[in-house]
């Protein structure tokens, strides 16, 4: 009887209220996107960030805005931070960081334009060979880059 009453109330409740009630009981995660941007020589583009806690250098990317698709968020971040566009965007992998309650989505893409810092968040944009990554680059960022390197390139290193 009680279940039937709740079901009837739920049925006639506006959709927006139902969605908000469901969301109240759901997990919340921050979503970020990152770009593994390689040039024709196989070098990867890294950014020296002002606010990166462990080291200044890291993979380009950032937080998604509400209702933003991951590829669109990556494109926006790259335009805002280093004034470039990308094409040939390919999904690489996603991972979760439960302690941070964060989901990270990574793509590989081709760069259009010359990267130039255009945000106060970015000190420098620089291309690196995979054998000469900056010493300050965290081990976590190194592992992410290795996951992005195609198997054919790994065998030639």
C-alpha positions in Angstrom: 0.0 0.0 0.0 2.7 2.5 1.1 4.8 1.6 -2.0 1.8 2.2 -4.3 1.3 5.7 -2.8 5.0 6.5 -3.2 4.9 5.2 -6.8 1.9 7.4 -7.6 3.5 10.5 -6.0 6.7 9.8 -7.9 4.8 9.4 -11.2 3.2 12.8 -11.0 6.2 14.6 -9.7 7.8 17.0 -12.3 10.9 15.4 -13.9 13.3 18.0 -12.7 12.4 17.3 -9.1 12.7 13.6 -9.6 16.2 14.0 -11.1 17.3 16.3 -8.2 16.0 13.8 -5.7 17.9 10.9 -7.4 21.1 13.0 -7.6 21.0 13.7 -3.9 21.6 10.1 -3.2 24.2 9.6 -6.0 28.0 9.8 -5.9 29.5 13.1 -7.1 32.7 13.2 -9.0 34.8 15.9 -10.6 35.5 15.2 -14.3 38.7 16.3 -16.0 40.0 15.8 -19.5 43.6 15.6 -20.7 45.3 15.7 -24.1 48.3 13.6 -25.2 49.4 15.8 -28.0 52.2 14.5 -30.1 53.9 16.2 -33.1 55.2 14.5 -36.3 58.6 13.8 -34.6 56.9 11.9 -31.8 57.4 14.6 -29.2 54.8 15.3 -26.6 53.5 18.7 -25.6 53.7 19.5 -21.9 52.7 22.6 -20.0 54.4 24.2 -17.1 51.5 25.0 -14.8 51.5 27.7 -12.1 49.1 25.7 -9.8 50.3 22.1 -10.3 51.1 20.9 -6.7 53.8 18.2 -7.3 55.7 19.7 -10.2 55.1 22.5 -12.7 55.1 20.2 -15.8 52.1 18.2 -16.9 49.7 17.0 -19.6 47.5 19.7 -21.0 43.8 19.6 -19.9 41.5 20.7 -17.2 38.1 20.5 -15.5 34.9 20.1 -17.5 32.2 22.7 -17.2 28.7 21.5 -16.3 27.1 19.6 -19.2 30.2 19.9 -21.3 31.3 16.8 -23.3 34.9 15.7 -22.7 36.3 16.4 -26.2 34.7 19.9 -26.1 36.2 20.5 -22.7 39.7 19.6 -23.9 39.3 21.8 -27.0 38.2 24.7 -24.7 41.0 24.2 -22.3 43.6 24.2 -25.1 42.2 27.3 -26.7 42.1 29.1 -23.3 45.5 28.0 -22.0 47.8 27.8 -25.1 45.7 29.2 -28.1 45.7 26.0 -30.2 43.1 23.9 -31.9 43.2 20.1 -32.3 41.9 17.5 -34.7 42.1 13.8 -35.2 40.9 13.4 -31.6 41.0 9.8 -30.4 39.8 8.5 -27.0 42.7 6.8 -25.2 41.5 5.8 -21.7 39.7 6.9 -18.6 40.6 6.4 -15.0 39.1 7.1 -11.6 40.9 8.6 -8.6 38.5 7.5 -5.8 40.4 9.4 -3.1 39.9 12.6 -5.0 36.5 11.6 -6.2 37.6 12.4 -9.7 37.3 10.8 -13.2 39.9 11.6 -15.8 39.3 11.2 -19.5 42.3 11.2 -21.9 42.6 11.7 -25.6 45.3 11.7 -28.2 45.1 14.5 -30.8 47.0 16.4 -33.5 47.9 20.0 -32.8 46.9 22.8 -35.1 48.8 26.0 -34.5 51.8 27.0 -32.4 51.2 26.6 -28.7 51.7 29.9 -26.8 50.7 30.4 -23.2 47.6 32.6 -23.1 46.5 32.1 -19.5 48.0 33.2 -16.2 47.8 29.5 -15.2 50.5 28.5 -17.8 54.2 29.5 -17.6 55.4 27.6 -20.6 54.4 25.2 -23.4 57.1 22.9 -24.7 57.6 19.8 -26.8 59.6 17.0 -25.3 61.0 13.7 -26.7 59.9 10.7 -24.7 63.5 10.1 -23.6 64.0 13.7 -22.3 60.9 14.4 -20.2 61.5 17.1 -17.6 62.9 15.7 -14.3 60.2 17.5 -12.4 57.4 15.6 -14.2 55.7 13.4 -11.7 55.8 9.6 -11.9 52.0 9.5 -12.4 52.2 11.8 -15.4 55.1 9.7 -16.8 52.9 6.5 -16.5 50.0 8.3 -18.3 52.3 9.3 -21.1 53.6 5.8 -21.5 50.0 4.5 -21.8 49.4 6.9 -24.6 52.4 5.9 -26.7 51.5 3.5 -29.5 53.1 0.1 -29.3 55.0 0.7 -32.5 56.7 3.7 -31.0 57.5 1.9 -27.7 59.5 -0.7 -29.7 61.7 2.0 -31.2 62.6 3.7 -28.0 
